[in-house]
Amino acid sequence: MPLACQYGRATAVNAGEQRVALDRDHPSVRAVCRCYTGLRGCFASRGSWVRFPSSPPSKPLVAALPGAFWFLGSGGLPHQLHIKQRFSMVDRVGLRRAFGTTRKHRSGRWGAEYTHPISRERVLPGHSFRTKADALKWLATAEVDLDRGQLLDPSGTKQTFESYATTWLAGRNDLRPKTLSLYDYLLRVHLLPHLGAAPMGKIDPATIRRWHGTVSAGDQSAVTIAKAYRLLRQIMQAAVDDMLLRANPCTLKNVSVEHSAERATPSIDEARRIADAIKPEYRLMVMLAAVAGLRRGECLALRRRNLIEANGIWTVVVDASIVFVKGEAILQPPKTSAGVRRLILPAVLAAVVEDHVATYGPFKPDDLVFVDRRTGETPTVTVWRRVWLHARDAAEVAYTFHDLRHLAGTLNATAGASIRESMARMGHSSPRAALRYQHLVELRDAEVASSIDRLFD
């Protein structure tokens, strides 16, 4: 039914509509017309022609100022509509909102939907609302998120975790080969079997808690589970950044920290026994780890030009590392800039360097210092494991090669090196990492106890 206004003049009455020239300056006229979203831009000038909706509101219009408004009812009879003093919401039957729509179900509950401006997909809330006001509130929230650039991508939320995580990992060109291999293993073994089929939009904190409870009940170590959780948290944070989730669901406390058992530190005598028991071409490698703190990969990457002698003093330059990924040896820079370092070797180690150079030389500047004598290349993982286990059994110890670095860190602390000096020699980028290796041997601990006793004498 057409609508006429007290402050306008009716010019023609046609079927289903009435055209009215409005006085845009009167506040009551402006307030009422604002109630109709279909009248946007109607007040360009005085006396503008507007097209009113064909149906009047089923409830009284409410305007900011009092007044009387007329509309033609059934049979063309005029009806006067009295405007209240106070402004409030208007029920607009037959009219659509500027953003989204609402409708009433047969059950009496309300539904809402809108079209995503980018993907053009129809977006539903996934549940109905008790009142129309609740449905409008949901649409208003979505509209605000759109204005802020926080509206979720509906097609992305339907994407499975397996699809998203696999694509995310394939695009991580910044990862080092060993890290990429670790992430691939954690994803295949610990994440995809449990979360692979889940839509991204359905993964919430409860889902993460169930996943963690399941994997924790298995036979995997706590360290591996912590690594898997940190990877999962990275993936879900990327989903937040890609507007697939509003917040990261990985909110578990104290599960991403690795609590490794404290390992025993080899003594100087045990390190010497290992060096004597290992194949002669790797004796220097053991001593570099035990005294200078070099990692296995750093030792294997050493070339002749990295061993420098000047006035009887030997210096080693660490500028590369070898890692094994799926059995393949890969040469790469150290993990951090702190890993690139230049170390002056003590005399006890200099003698071993001289013996190695004299025995297995002559070397060209780019020749590797440690190679498999049968192939002339870097020893494979299998060959190195066999060499190390044989030496360890012969020395009657149960240490790993990396445990020798703990001895080097302890020797630095015992010799009086500061935290900064120990960080520089061990190639650490943080004091926390340096302190991890500064174990106190029993002899040093006894000396500290004796010093305390002397203070009481």
C-alpha positions as CSV (number, residue, x, y, z in Angstrom):
1,M,0.0,0.0,0.0
2,P,1.4,3.5,-0.8
3,L,2.4,5.9,1.8
4,A,1.7,9.7,1.8
5,C,3.1,12.3,4.1
6,Q,1.5,15.3,5.8
7,Y,4.4,17.5,4.6
8,G,4.2,16.4,1.0
9,R,1.7,16.6,-1.8
10,A,0.2,13.5,-3.5
11,T,0.5,13.8,-7.3
12,A,-0.7,10.5,-8.6
13,V,-2.0,7.2,-7.3
14,N,-1.2,4.2,-9.5
15,A,-1.5,0.5,-8.8
16,G,0.8,-0.5,-6.1
17,E,2.6,2.8,-5.6
18,Q,2.2,6.5,-4.9
19,R,4.6,9.2,-5.8
20,V,5.0,12.0,-3.3
21,A,7.1,15.2,-3.4
22,L,8.6,15.5,0.1
23,D,9.9,18.5,2.0
24,R,13.3,17.2,2.9
25,D,13.9,20.0,5.5
26,H,11.2,18.9,7.9
27,P,12.9,16.6,10.6
28,S,9.8,14.4,10.9
29,V,9.8,13.6,7.2
30,R,13.5,12.8,7.3
31,A,13.2,10.6,10.4
32,V,10.4,8.5,9.0
33,C,12.1,8.0,5.6
34,R,15.3,6.9,7.3
35,C,13.3,3.9,8.6
36,Y,13.1,2.6,5.0
37,T,16.4,1.4,3.7
38,G,14.9,1.6,0.2
39,L,14.8,5.4,0.4
40,R,18.6,6.0,0.6
41,G,19.6,9.1,-1.4
42,C,16.0,10.5,-1.6
43,F,16.8,14.0,-0.3
44,A,19.1,15.3,-2.9
45,S,17.1,18.5,-3.2
46,R,13.9,20.1,-2.1
47,G,10.9,18.5,-3.6
48,S,12.7,15.3,-4.8
49,W,10.6,12.6,-6.2
50,V,10.7,9.3,-4.3
51,R,9.2,5.9,-4.8
52,F,7.7,4.4,-1.6
53,P,7.4,0.7,-0.9
54,S,4.1,-0.9,-2.0
55,S,3.3,-2.2,1.5
56,P,3.0,-0.1,4.7
57,P,4.6,-1.3,7.9
58,S,2.6,-3.6,10.0
59,K,3.5,-1.7,13.2
60,P,3.4,2.0,13.8
61,L,6.3,4.0,12.4
62,V,8.3,5.9,15.1
63,A,9.9,9.2,14.4
64,A,12.0,11.7,16.2
65,L,9.3,14.5,16.2
66,P,5.5,14.3,16.7
67,G,3.2,14.6,13.7
68,A,0.5,13.0,11.7
69,F,1.2,10.9,8.6
70,W,-1.2,9.5,6.1
71,F,-1.2,6.3,4.0
72,L,-3.9,4.7,1.9
73,G,-5.3,1.6,3.4
74,S,-7.3,-1.3,1.9
75,G,-9.9,0.0,-0.7
76,G,-8.0,3.2,-1.1
77,L,-9.3,4.7,2.2
78,P,-7.0,7.2,3.9
79,H,-5.7,6.4,7.3
80,Q,-3.9,8.7,9.7
81,L,-0.8,7.4,11.4
82,H,0.2,9.2,14.6
83,I,4.0,9.5,15.3
84,K,5.3,9.1,18.8
85,Q,7.7,11.4,20.5
86,R,10.5,8.9,21.0
87,F,12.6,7.3,18.2
88,S,13.0,3.5,18.2
89,M,13.3,0.5,15.8
90,V,10.7,0.0,13.0
91,D,9.4,-3.3,11.8
92,R,9.9,-3.2,8.0
93,V,7.8,-6.0,6.5
94,G,8.6,-6.8,2.9
95,L,11.8,-4.8,2.9
96,R,15.4,-6.1,3.0
97,R,18.2,-4.8,5.1
98,A,21.2,-3.2,3.4
99,F,23.3,-6.1,4.6
100,G,21.8,-9.6,4.8
101,T,18.3,-10.8,5.3
102,T,16.2,-12.4,8.0
103,R,13.1,-14.6,7.8
104,K,10.8,-16.4,10.2
105,H,10.6,-20.2,10.2
106,R,7.4,-22.2,10.7
107,S,8.7,-23.1,14.2
108,G,8.6,-19.5,15.2
109,R,12.4,-19.1,15.3
110,W,14.3,-16.7,13.1
111,G,17.0,-17.3,10.5
112,A,19.5,-14.9,8.9
113,E,22.0,-15.0,6.0
114,Y,24.2,-12.8,3.9
115,T,26.2,-13.0,0.8
116,H,30.0,-12.9,1.3
117,P,31.3,-9.9,-0.7
118,I,34.4,-11.7,-2.0
119,S,33.5,-15.3,-2.5
120,R,29.8,-14.5,-3.2
121,E,28.8,-17.5,-1.2
122,R,25.7,-17.6,0.9
123,V,26.7,-17.5,4.6
124,L,24.4,-18.9,7.3
125,P,25.0,-18.8,11.1
126,G,24.6,-22.6,11.5
127,H,21.7,-22.2,13.9
128,S,18.4,-20.4,14.3
129,F,17.6,-17.5,16.6
130,R,14.9,-17.2,19.2
131,T,13.9,-13.6,18.2
132,K,14.3,-11.4,15.2
133,A,16.5,-9.1,17.3
134,D,19.0,-11.9,17.8
135,A,19.1,-12.5,14.1
136,L,19.6,-8.8,13.3
137,K,22.3,-8.7,16.0
138,W,24.2,-11.6,14.2
139,L,24.0,-9.7,10.9
140,A,25.1,-6.5,12.5
141,T,28.2,-8.3,14.0
142,A,29.0,-9.7,10.6
143,E,28.7,-6.3,9.0
144,V,31.0,-4.7,11.5
145,D,33.6,-7.5,11.0
146,L,33.4,-6.8,7.2
147,D,34.0,-3.1,7.8
148,R,37.0,-3.9,10.0
149,G,38.4,-6.5,7.6
150,Q,37.7,-9.3,10.0
151,L,35.0,-11.2,8.2
152,L,35.8,-14.9,7.9
153,D,36.2,-16.5,4.5
154,P,33.3,-19.1,4.4
155,S,34.9,-21.2,1.7
156,G,38.1,-21.4,3.8
157,T,36.3,-22.4,7.0
158,K,34.9,-25.4,5.1
159,Q,38.4,-26.5,4.0
160,T,39.7,-29.6,5.7
161,F,42.7,-29.4,8.1
162,E,44.6,-31.8,5.9
163,S,44.2,-29.6,2.8
164,Y,45.1,-26.4,4.6
165,A,48.0,-27.8,6.5
166,T,49.5,-29.5,3.5
167,T,49.3,-26.3,1.5
168,W,50.7,-24.3,4.3
169,L,53.7,-26.6,4.7
170,A,54.4,-26.7,1.0
171,G,54.6,-22.9,1.0
172,R,57.2,-22.7,3.8
173,N,60.2,-22.1,1.7
174,D,61.9,-20.3,4.6
175,L,62.4,-23.6,6.6
176,R,65.7,-25.4,6.7
177,P,65.7,-28.9,5.2
178,K,65.9,-30.7,8.5
179,T,63.1,-28.6,10.0
180,L,60.9,-29.2,7.0
181,S,61.5,-32.9,7.3
182,L,60.6,-32.8,11.0
183,Y,57.4,-30.9,10.3
184,D,56.4,-33.3,7.5
185,Y,56.9,-36.3,9.9
186,L,54.9,-34.6,12.7
187,L,52.1,-33.7,10.4
188,R,51.8,-37.2,8.8
189,V,52.1,-39.2,12.0
190,H,50.6,-37.1,14.8
191,L,48.2,-34.5,13.3
192,L,46.6,-35.7,10.1
193,P,45.4,-39.1,11.5
194,H,43.4,-37.3,14.1
195,L,42.5,-33.9,12.6
196,G,42.9,-34.3,8.9
197,A,39.2,-34.6,8.0
198,A,38.0,-31.8,10.3
199,P,36.8,-28.6,8.6
200,M,39.0,-25.6,9.7
201,G,36.0,-23.7,11.0
202,K,35.0,-26.6,13.3
203,I,38.4,-26.9,15.1
204,D,37.9,-25.3,18.5
205,P,39.7,-25.5,21.9
206,A,37.7,-28.6,22.8
207,T,38.9,-30.3,19.6
208,I,42.5,-29.5,20.5
209,R,42.1,-30.9,24.0
210,R,40.7,-34.1,22.7
211,W,43.6,-34.4,20.2
212,H,46.2,-33.8,22.9
213,G,44.5,-36.3,25.2
214,T,44.6,-39.0,22.5
215,V,48.2,-38.6,21.5
216,S,49.3,-38.3,25.1
217,A,47.7,-41.6,25.9
218,G,49.9,-43.3,23.3
219,D,53.5,-44.4,23.4
220,Q,55.1,-41.2,22.1
221,S,57.5,-39.2,24.2
222,A,56.4,-35.9,25.8
223,V,59.1,-34.2,23.7
224,T,57.6,-35.4,20.5
225,I,54.1,-34.4,21.6
226,A,55.3,-30.9,22.5
227,K,56.9,-30.5,19.1
228,A,53.6,-31.6,17.4
229,Y,51.6,-29.2,19.5
230,R,53.9,-26.3,18.6
231,L,53.5,-27.2,14.9
232,L,49.7,-27.3,15.3
233,R,49.7,-23.9,17.0
234,Q,51.7,-22.5,14.0
235,I,49.2,-23.9,11.5
236,M,46.2,-22.6,13.4
237,Q,47.7,-19.1,13.8
238,A,48.3,-19.0,10.0
239,A,44.6,-19.8,9.7
240,V,43.7,-16.9,11.9
241,D,45.9,-14.6,9.7
242,D,44.2,-16.0,6.6
243,M,40.7,-15.1,8.1
244,L,39.6,-18.7,8.5
245,L,39.4,-18.5,12.3
246,R,38.7,-15.6,14.7
247,A,41.2,-16.9,17.3
248,N,43.8,-19.6,17.7
249,P,42.2,-22.6,19.3
250,C,45.5,-23.9,20.7
251,T,45.1,-22.5,24.2
252,L,46.5,-25.4,26.3
253,K,48.9,-24.4,29.0
254,N,52.4,-25.8,29.6
255,V,52.2,-28.5,26.8
256,S,54.5,-26.8,24.3
257,V,57.5,-26.9,26.6
258,E,59.9,-29.8,26.2
259,H,60.9,-31.3,29.5
260,S,63.9,-33.5,28.6
261,A,65.5,-35.6,31.2
262,E,68.9,-34.3,32.5
263,R,71.7,-36.2,30.8
264,A,74.9,-37.1,32.5
265,T,78.0,-35.3,31.3
266,P,81.1,-37.3,30.2
267,S,84.2,-36.8,32.2
268,I,87.5,-35.8,30.7
269,D,88.8,-39.4,31.2
270,E,85.7,-40.8,29.4
271,A,86.1,-38.4,26.5
272,R,89.7,-39.6,26.1
273,R,88.7,-43.2,26.2
274,I,86.2,-42.6,23.4
275,A,88.8,-40.7,21.4
276,D,91.2,-43.6,21.7
277,A,88.6,-46.2,20.9
278,I,87.1,-44.6,17.8
279,K,88.6,-45.0,14.3
280,P,91.8,-42.9,14.0
281,E,90.4,-40.6,11.3
282,Y,87.6,-39.4,13.7
283,R,89.7,-38.9,16.8
284,L,90.1,-35.2,16.2
285,M,86.4,-35.0,15.7
286,V,85.7,-36.3,19.2
287,M,88.2,-33.9,20.7
288,L,86.8,-30.9,18.9
289,A,83.3,-31.7,20.3
290,A,84.6,-32.4,23.9
291,V,87.0,-29.5,24.2
292,A,85.8,-26.8,21.6
293,G,82.1,-27.7,21.7
294,L,81.6,-28.2,18.0
295,R,78.5,-30.0,16.8
296,R,78.7,-33.2,14.7
297,G,77.4,-31.4,11.6
298,E,79.9,-28.5,12.2
299,C,82.8,-31.1,12.4
300,L,81.7,-32.9,9.3
301,A,81.5,-29.5,7.4
302,L,85.1,-28.5,8.3
303,R,87.5,-28.0,5.4
304,R,91.2,-27.6,5.5
305,R,91.0,-23.8,5.1
306,N,88.9,-23.7,8.4
307,L,92.0,-24.9,10.4
308,I,94.4,-22.0,10.6
309,E,97.8,-22.1,12.2
310,A,99.8,-19.0,13.2
311,N,102.9,-18.9,15.4
312,G,102.1,-22.4,16.8
313,I,98.5,-21.4,17.7
314,W,95.7,-23.2,15.9
315,T,92.3,-21.6,15.2
316,V,89.2,-23.2,13.9
317,V,86.6,-21.2,11.9
318,V,83.1,-22.6,12.0
319,D,81.0,-21.3,9.0
320,A,78.9,-24.3,7.9
321,S,77.1,-27.4,9.0
322,I,76.0,-30.7,7.5
323,V,72.6,-32.2,8.3
324,F,71.2,-35.5,7.2
325,V,67.7,-35.5,5.7
326,K,66.3,-38.9,4.7
327,G,69.8,-40.2,4.5
328,E,71.1,-37.4,2.3
329,A,73.9,-35.1,3.5
330,I,73.0,-31.4,3.0
331,L,75.5,-28.6,3.5
332,Q,74.0,-25.4,5.0
333,P,75.0,-22.4,7.1
334,P,74.7,-22.5,10.9
335,K,71.2,-22.1,12.3
336,T,71.9,-18.6,13.7
337,S,74.6,-15.9,13.2
338,A,76.0,-16.9,16.6
339,G,76.9,-20.3,15.1
340,V,79.5,-18.6,12.8
341,R,82.5,-18.3,15.1
342,R,86.3,-18.3,15.3
343,L,87.8,-20.3,18.2
344,I,91.4,-20.4,19.4
345,L,92.1,-24.1,20.3
346,P,94.0,-25.0,23.6
347,A,97.4,-26.6,23.3
348,V,96.0,-30.1,24.2
349,L,93.8,-29.9,21.1
350,A,96.4,-28.2,18.8
351,A,98.6,-31.3,19.1
352,V,95.7,-33.5,17.9
353,V,95.1,-31.2,15.0
354,E,98.7,-31.3,13.9
355,D,98.7,-35.1,14.1
356,H,95.5,-35.4,12.0
357,V,96.8,-32.9,9.3
358,A,100.1,-34.7,9.1
359,T,98.6,-38.2,9.0
360,Y,95.8,-37.7,6.5
361,G,97.2,-34.9,4.4
362,P,98.1,-33.3,2.2
363,F,94.9,-31.3,2.0
364,K,93.7,-28.8,-0.6
365,P,92.0,-25.7,1.0
366,D,88.5,-27.0,0.1
367,D,89.1,-30.6,1.1
368,L,86.9,-32.0,3.9
369,V,88.8,-32.7,7.1
370,F,86.6,-35.7,8.0
371,V,85.6,-38.2,5.3
372,D,85.0,-41.9,5.0
373,R,88.4,-43.2,4.0
374,R,86.8,-45.8,1.7
375,T,84.7,-43.4,-0.4
376,G,86.5,-40.1,0.2
377,E,83.1,-38.4,1.0
378,T,81.2,-37.5,4.1
379,P,80.3,-40.6,6.0
380,T,76.6,-41.6,5.7
381,V,74.3,-41.8,8.7
382,T,74.6,-45.6,8.7
383,V,78.4,-45.5,8.6
384,W,78.7,-42.9,11.3
385,R,76.3,-44.8,13.6
386,R,78.3,-47.9,13.2
387,V,81.6,-46.1,13.9
388,W,80.2,-44.3,17.0
389,L,78.5,-47.3,18.6
390,H,81.7,-49.4,18.2
391,A,83.8,-46.7,19.9
392,R,81.2,-46.2,22.6
393,D,81.0,-49.9,23.4
394,A,84.8,-50.2,23.4
395,A,85.1,-47.2,25.9
396,E,82.3,-48.8,28.0
397,V,80.2,-45.6,28.1
398,A,76.6,-44.9,26.9
399,Y,76.9,-41.3,25.7
400,T,75.8,-39.7,22.5
401,F,78.1,-37.6,20.4
402,H,76.2,-34.5,21.4
403,D,76.8,-35.2,25.1
404,L,80.5,-34.3,24.4
405,R,79.3,-30.7,24.0
406,H,78.0,-30.7,27.5
407,L,81.6,-31.5,28.6
408,A,82.9,-28.5,26.6
409,G,80.3,-26.2,28.2
410,T,81.2,-27.4,31.7
411,L,85.0,-26.9,30.9
412,N,84.3,-23.3,29.9
413,A,82.5,-22.6,33.1
414,T,85.1,-24.4,35.2
415,A,87.9,-22.4,33.5
416,G,86.2,-19.2,34.6
417,A,84.5,-18.1,31.3
418,S,81.7,-15.7,31.6
419,I,78.2,-16.4,30.1
420,R,79.0,-14.1,27.2
421,E,82.3,-15.8,26.6
422,S,80.8,-19.3,26.8
423,M,78.0,-18.2,24.4
424,A,80.6,-17.1,21.9
425,R,82.6,-20.4,22.1
426,M,79.6,-22.7,22.0
427,G,77.8,-20.8,19.3
428,H,74.7,-19.9,21.3
429,S,72.5,-17.0,20.6
430,S,70.9,-16.8,24.1
431,P,72.2,-17.1,27.7
432,R,69.5,-19.8,28.4
433,A,71.0,-22.1,25.8
434,A,74.5,-21.5,27.1
435,L,73.5,-22.3,30.7
436,R,72.0,-25.6,29.6
437,Y,75.5,-27.0,29.0
438,Q,77.2,-25.6,32.0
439,H,77.0,-28.7,34.2
440,L,79.1,-28.8,37.4
441,V,81.2,-31.9,37.6
442,E,81.4,-33.6,41.0
443,L,85.0,-32.5,41.5
444,R,84.0,-28.8,41.0
445,D,81.0,-29.2,43.2
446,A,83.2,-30.6,46.0
447,E,85.5,-27.6,45.6
448,V,82.6,-25.2,46.0
449,A,81.4,-27.1,49.2
450,S,85.0,-26.9,50.6
451,S,85.1,-23.1,49.9
452,I,81.8,-22.6,51.8
453,D,83.3,-24.5,54.8
454,R,86.3,-22.3,54.9
455,L,84.0,-19.2,55.2
456,F,82.8,-20.5,58.6
457,D,86.3,-21.3,60.0
